[in-house]
Amino acid sequence: MQSYYWVKTFHIVFVVAWMATVFYLPRILVNLSETAGQPAVVERLQLMGMRLYRFGHSMFGLAFVLGLVLWLGYKVIPDFPTMVAPGGAGWLHAKLGLVVVLLAYFIWIGRLLKGVAKGRALPSSRALRWINEIPLLAFIPIVWLVLAKPF
């Protein structure tokens, strides 16, 4: 049982780290769109963005692996509880669907960032500020689903 709590703790830590990148990468894009004509600043922001994007991929990968252990660990680890009761996994499927949406968003933001390095134009800073709010629309239901397990 103790291993379950360690796995769950690190899963949450890596999810928080990944979500930090999901929330902050669009802010770097906003800054990039507002600093056009300042090559030193643009170069620094691109470097920061690419490092953060790679860090986010690592954190997602670790959270994903630990999530699989939480989901299926009871099959291979003695005394490891399952978090999904038979017939009661609807909340998990809904959560995973929203996580896929967040992952697609993260990859899209990364493509925008890579596009800047290739000379592609970004959307306006106003549009990017609205785009920055999209992950919250998935993150709040994810947290609710994990806590409430409504179905």
Backbone as a ProteinNet text record, in pm:
[ID]
protein_1_A
[PRIMARY]
MQSYYWVKTFHIVFVVAWMATVFYLPRILVNLSETAGQPAVVERLQLMGMRLYRFGHSMFGLAFVLGLVLWLGYKVIPDFPTMVAPGGAGWLHAKLGLVVVLLAYFIWIGRLLKGVAKGRALPSSRALRWINEIPLLAFIPIVWLVLAKPF
[TERTIARY]
82.4	0	86.2	199.3	287.2	336.7	365.3	412.3	305.1	179	69.7	75.7	96.2	100.6	221.1	334.3	452.5	427.4	370.4	340.7	241.8	139.2	38.4	97.8	183.7	248.7	330.4	413.7	497.5	415.6	307.9	218.7	164	117.7	63.4	171.6	291.1	401.4	431.6	439.7	470.9	355.1	232.1	117.4	121.9	151.3	160.6	270.9	385	495.6	455.8	387.5	343.2	241.2	146.6	45.2	108.3	216.2	286	335.6	386.9	432.7	315.1	204.8	85.7	34.5	39.4	-9.1	92.5	221.3	320.8	365.8	366.2	409.4	331.8	199.9	128.3	169.1	207.8	254.4	383.9	468.9	591.3	554.2	453.2	408.7	353.6	279.8	230	348.3	448.1	565.6	638.6	648	711.3	636	505	426.5	437.7	465.9	475.1	616.5	716.2	854.7	914.3	830.6	881.4	972.3	1083.1	1177.2	1285.8	1283.5	1387.4	1455.2	1550.4	1605.8	1664.6	1729.6	1789.6	1680.7	1574.1	1463.8	1392	1368	1300.4	1383	1513.2	1600.2	1595.4	1599.9	1593.7	1459.7	1350.5	1217.7	1202.4	1256.7	1250.3	1328.7	1444.7	1524.8	1450.1	1394.5	1317.6	1199.5	1129.7	1012.3	1047	1153.1	1190.6	1237.5	1310.8	1351.6	1230.3	1136.9	1015.9	933	926	850.2	910.6	1042.1	1107.6	1085.7	1096.4	1071.1	928	832.7	692.9	672.5	741	731.2	783	893.4	948.1	850.6	793.7	700.6	574.5	525.5	407.8	439.2	554.6	592.8	598.4	659.6	667.8	528.8	447.2	310.9	230	248.2	177.4	214.3	343.8	389.5	336.1	345.8	295.9	143.7	75.8	-69.5	-107	-28.8	-52.5	-31.5	70.7	94.7	-22.8	-74.1	-190	-311.2	-327.6	-443.2	-432.3	-314.6	-300.8	-203.9	-147.9	-46.2	-93.9	-222.1	-274.4	-256.1	-238.6	-222.9	-83.3	16.2	154.1	225.6	170.8	235.2	150	208	130.2	80.5	-40.4	-104.1	-118.2	-117.7	-134.4	-282.6	-348.8	-493.5	-523.3	-643.2	-687.6	-771.8	-759.6	-838.3	-968	-988.7	-1106.4	-1185.6	-1305	-1392.9	-1452.9	-1477.1	-1539.5	-1670.9	-1683.4	-1805.1	-1810.7	-1710.3	-1714	-1598.7	-1564	-1448.2	-1486.4	-1612	-1654.8	-1583.6	-1563.6	-1494.5	-1352.3	-1286.5	-1149.1	-1142.4	-1236.5	-1239.7	-1263.8	-1352.5	-1377.5	-1252.2	-1186.7	-1063.8	-956.6	-937.3	-835.7	-867.8	-994.2	-1033	-993.2	-1015	-975.7	-823.7	-753.7	-607	-556.3	-620.1	-581.8	-602.9	-712.7	-737.9	-625.6	-587.4	-477.6	-345.6	-320.4	-197.3	-196.8	-309.6	-318.9	-294.5	-351.3	-329.6	-181.4	-117.5	24.6	109.9	79.7	154	130.6	6.8	-24.7	52.7	57.5	133.1	281.5	331	470	496.3	401.6	416.5	417.2	333.6	337.1	474.5	528.6	660.3	768.4	764.2	861.9	844.4	720.6	694.3	757.4	761.7	825.3	972.2	1037.3	1178.9	1199.5	1096.1	1105.2	1055	1019.1	975.9	827.1	748.3	602.8	546.4	440.1	375.4	288.1	276.8	189.2	54.2	-48.1	-172.6	-146.8	-242.2	-225.3	-207.2	-148.8	-128.4	-262.3	-363.3	-497.3	-551.2	-537.7	-583.1	-503.8	-374.3	-291.5	-331.1	-372.6	-418.9	-544.8	-633.9	-752.9	-715.6	-621.9	-575.5	-515.3	-452.2	-390.7	-493	-618.5	-722.5	-781.9	-756.9	-817.9	-788.3	-664	-638.4	-720.9	-756.8	-836.9	-973.1	-1025.6	-1156.2	-1152.4	-1035.8	-1021.7	-970.9	-885.9	-823	-924.1	-1014.3	-1113.8	-1200.6	-1256.1	-1332.3	-1247.2	-1120.2	-1033.2	-1022	-994.7	-981.7	-1113	-1225.2	-1354.6	-1379.6	-1348.9	-1370.7	-1286.3	-1162.5	-1074.3	-1125.2	-1172.9	-1219.6	-1357.1	-1450.1	-1588.2	-1613	-1542.3	-1565.1	-1715.8	-1781.7	-1928.1	-1990.8	-1916.8	-1974.6	-1866.8
-120.4	0	125.9	119.1	235.2	274.7	175.7	205.4	280.4	248.8	318	467.6	504.3	646.8	716.9	647.4	707.9	729.2	630	642.7	756.6	762.1	867.1	1005.6	1016.3	1143.8	1193.5	1106.7	1149.3	1173.5	1099.2	1125.3	1268.5	1306.6	1441.3	1547.4	1523.4	1619.5	1639.5	1532.4	1545.3	1607.1	1579.8	1644.5	1794.9	1834.9	1977.7	2043.3	1978.1	2033.3	2045.8	1943.6	1951.3	2062.3	2074	2179.2	2318	2331.7	2460.5	2496.3	2397.9	2425.6	2454.9	2383.8	2406.6	2548.9	2598.8	2734.2	2842.1	2811.9	2916.8	2930.7	2823.2	2834.4	2939.2	2947	3052	3193.1	3208.8	3340.9	3378.7	3280.9	3308.5	3349.9	3286.4	3326.1	3468.4	3506.1	3643.4	3739.6	3708.5	3795.7	3800.6	3687.9	3686.6	3776.2	3771.3	3852.7	4001.1	4034.5	4175.2	4230.5	4145.6	4193.7	4184.9	4184.2	4180.3	4301.3	4278.1	4387	4399	4313.9	4312.2	4174.7	4156.8	4023.2	3954.1	4027.8	3964.5	3908.7	3983.7	3938.8	3820.1	3828.9	3719.2	3591.3	3603.9	3486.7	3424.2	3507.5	3457.8	3389.7	3450.9	3391.2	3259	3251.7	3125.7	3016.4	3051.6	2954	2907.5	3003.1	2967.4	2878.1	2915.2	2838.5	2696.3	2678.9	2544	2458.5	2519.3	2443	2403.2	2494.4	2464.4	2357	2364	2264.9	2125.5	2114.7	1984.4	1935.9	2027.3	1992.1	1940	2006.6	1964.4	1824.4	1792.2	1656.5	1553.9	1584.3	1491.8	1473	1582.7	1574	1497.9	1521	1446.2	1297.5	1263.6	1122.7	1054.1	1119.2	1060.8	1049.5	1153.6	1148.7	1037.9	1020.5	917.3	777.9	753.1	621	592.6	690	669	656.6	726.5	710.3	569.4	513	373.6	279.2	306	222.8	234.2	355.2	372.2	297.3	299	237.7	85.3	34.7	-109.4	-177.9	-104.7	-160.6	-276.1	-278.5	-386.7	-523.6	-524.9	-652.1	-711.3	-626.1	-674.3	-647.9	-557.9	-524.8	-580.7	-667.8	-724.1	-614.7	-629.1	-536.7	-394.8	-377.8	-246	-229.1	-131.1	-117.4	-63.4	-90.3	-32.1	90.2	191.4	312.7	309.2	200.8	190.5	67.9	90.7	-20.1	-81.6	-212	-275.3	-205.8	-167.9	-100.7	47	101	241.4	323	298.7	366.6	479.2	517.1	622.7	753.9	787.5	913.1	912.1	795.2	784.6	802.5	744.7	760.3	906.5	973	1115.5	1197.7	1167.7	1238.3	1217.2	1093.2	1064.7	1133.4	1143.2	1216.8	1363.4	1423.6	1563.6	1579.4	1480.6	1484.5	1479.4	1400.6	1396	1533.3	1599.7	1735.6	1829.6	1821.8	1906	1874.3	1748	1709.4	1764.4	1756	1811.6	1962.3	2029.6	2173.9	2203.4	2126.9	2144.5	2127.2	2026.2	2002.3	2116.6	2164.8	2277.2	2402.2	2431.2	2546.6	2528.8	2407	2379.2	2401.9	2367	2389.9	2539.5	2615.6	2761.2	2815.9	2766.6	2810.8	2774.4	2652.5	2610.8	2691.3	2728.7	2808.6	2946.6	3004.1	3135.1	3126.3	3018	2999.4	2987.6	2942.2	2928.8	3053.6	3156.5	3281.5	3294.7	3200.6	3210.1	3313.1	3376.4	3477.4	3409.4	3474.9	3429	3498.5	3441.8	3516.8	3644.1	3732.9	3857.4	3825.6	3920.8	3896.1	3883.8	3955.4	3942.3	3801.3	3747.5	3610.5	3511.7	3533.9	3443.8	3448	3564.3	3574	3489.5	3487.9	3403.3	3256.2	3226.7	3089.2	3037.8	3126.4	3091.1	3038.5	3074.1	3033.4	2896.5	2844	2717.2	2601.8	2584.9	2468.8	2468	2584.6	2590.8	2525.3	2534.4	2474.3	2322.2	2263.5	2117.8	2080.6	2164.2	2130.9	2127.2	2221.6	2224.6	2098.3	2058.1	1931.7	1809.4	1809.8	1697.2	1684.7	1794.9	1792.8	1747.3	1798.9	1760.4	1610.8	1559.7	1418	1330.2	1369.4	1290.4	1292.6	1407.6	1417.3	1355.1	1381.3	1337	1194.4	1151.7	1019.3	995.2	1083.2	1081.5	961.8	894.1	780.7	681.5
0	0	0	65.7	71.8	-67.3	-151.5	-287.2	-366.8	-340.9	-408.3	-380.3	-254.8	-218.8	-278.9	-288.9	-352.2	-501.7	-566.2	-709.4	-731.9	-650.2	-664.4	-638	-537.5	-506.3	-624.4	-680.5	-792.1	-918.9	-936.8	-1049.7	-1039.3	-922.7	-902.8	-923.3	-871.2	-888.4	-1036.5	-1113.2	-1255.4	-1333.6	-1293.1	-1358.3	-1332.7	-1209.8	-1177.5	-1260	-1272.4	-1351.3	-1498.6	-1551.7	-1691	-1709.4	-1617.3	-1628.3	-1620.3	-1544.7	-1541.4	-1681.4	-1754.1	-1890.6	-1983	-1963.3	-2045.5	-2026.9	-1904.2	-1877.3	-1915.8	-1909.7	-1931.3	-2076.8	-2154.7	-2294.3	-2373.6	-2361.1	-2434.8	-2390.8	-2265.7	-2220.2	-2291.3	-2314.4	-2390.9	-2532.7	-2591.2	-2724.5	-2725.7	-2622.4	-2611.9	-2610.9	-2528.1	-2521.6	-2655.1	-2724.1	-2856.6	-2954.9	-2950	-3044	-3012.8	-2887.7	-2848	-2856.7	-2881.4	-2885.8	-3025.4	-3126	-3263.7	-3286	-3353.7	-3379.1	-3274.3	-3174.2	-3071	-3076.8	-3166.6	-3192.9	-3069.6	-2981.5	-2863.8	-2771.4	-2754.6	-2668.6	-2732.4	-2862.8	-2934	-2923.8	-2942.4	-2934	-2794.7	-2691.4	-2553.5	-2525.9	-2570.1	-2548.4	-2623.4	-2744.9	-2819.2	-2747	-2696	-2621.2	-2496.3	-2422.5	-2302.3	-2338.3	-2446.1	-2487.5	-2527	-2603.4	-2647.1	-2528.8	-2436.3	-2317.1	-2234	-2219.5	-2143.2	-2213.4	-2345.1	-2422.4	-2403.8	-2411.5	-2389.8	-2246.2	-2150.2	-2010.8	-1995	-2059.6	-2052.4	-2107.3	-2216.1	-2270.9	-2171.2	-2105.5	-2005.1	-1889.5	-1842.1	-1729.1	-1767.8	-1889.8	-1934.4	-1941.5	-1996	-2007.7	-1872.5	-1774.5	-1640	-1576.1	-1591.3	-1537	-1603.9	-1734.4	-1809.5	-1759.8	-1745.2	-1698.7	-1558.8	-1470.7	-1334.2	-1331.8	-1422.8	-1435.1	-1476.9	-1568.6	-1607.4	-1489.7	-1409.5	-1290.6	-1194.7	-1175.2	-1086.5	-1140.5	-1270.7	-1333.2	-1335.2	-1370.2	-1393.2	-1298.2	-1203.5	-1115	-1030.1	-999.9	-915.6	-981.2	-1113.2	-1183.5	-1167.8	-1138.9	-1134.2	-1001.4	-918.4	-791.4	-678	-594.4	-483.3	-388.4	-339.8	-244.6	-298.8	-429.3	-491	-521.6	-460.5	-481.6	-621.8	-667.5	-794.1	-763.2	-846.2	-824.1	-902.9	-976.2	-1060.6	-1018.2	-969.8	-932.3	-1058.6	-1056.6	-1174	-1209.7	-1334.5	-1380.4	-1346.1	-1278.4	-1237	-1291.6	-1417.1	-1474.4	-1569.6	-1572.6	-1664.4	-1639.9	-1513.2	-1480.5	-1534	-1527.9	-1574.6	-1725.9	-1796.8	-1942.1	-1980.1	-1908.9	-1934.9	-1905.5	-1794.1	-1758	-1863.9	-1907	-2007.6	-2140.6	-2174	-2294.3	-2285.9	-2169.9	-2150.1	-2148.1	-2095.4	-2096.7	-2240.6	-2324.5	-2466.1	-2530.8	-2495.1	-2546.3	-2500.7	-2374.2	-2323.6	-2393.5	-2417.6	-2486.6	-2629.4	-2698	-2833.9	-2831.8	-2733.9	-2717	-2694.3	-2607.5	-2576.1	-2702.1	-2781.3	-2905.3	-3004.5	-3013.7	-3102.1	-3061.5	-2932.2	-2883.8	-2917	-2902.4	-2937.2	-3085.6	-3169.4	-3313.9	-3345.3	-3274.3	-3292.4	-3255.2	-3144.8	-3099.2	-3200.6	-3251	-3352.7	-3481.6	-3512.2	-3630.8	-3623.4	-3504.7	-3486	-3524.7	-3485.2	-3518.2	-3669.4	-3741.2	-3887.1	-3959.5	-3882.2	-3943.1	-3965.8	-3917.3	-3933	-3836	-3877.6	-3793.2	-3687.5	-3575.3	-3466.7	-3477.2	-3415.8	-3401.8	-3320	-3315.8	-3239.2	-3090.8	-3018.5	-2875.1	-2803.2	-2851.2	-2791.3	-2810.7	-2932	-2959.5	-2874.5	-2862.2	-2781.5	-2633.8	-2587.3	-2447.4	-2426.4	-2525.3	-2516.4	-2528.8	-2618.6	-2635.8	-2506.2	-2430.7	-2302.7	-2201.7	-2217.7	-2122.7	-2154.2	-2273.1	-2315.6	-2219.3	-2172.1	-2086.1	-1957.3	-1910	-1788	-1808.1	-1930.5	-1959.9	-1952.8	-1967.6	-1953.4	-1814.6	-1756.9	-1629.6	-1513.9	-1509.4	-1400.4	-1401.7	-1516.9	-1516.4	-1481.6	-1520.4	-1485.8	-1334.8	-1267.4	-1121.1	-1058.6	-1108	-1052.9	-1072.6	-1191.9	-1217.4	-1124	-1101.8	-1013.3	-870.1	-824.9	-686	-665.4	-757.1	-737.5	-787.2	-889.9	-950.8	-967.7	-1044.2	-1048	-1120.4	-1203.6	-1277.2	-1312.1
[MASK]
+++++++++++++++++++++++++++++++++++++++++++++++++++++++++++++++++++++++++++++++++++++++++++++++++++++++++++++++++++++++++++++++++++++++++++++++++++++++

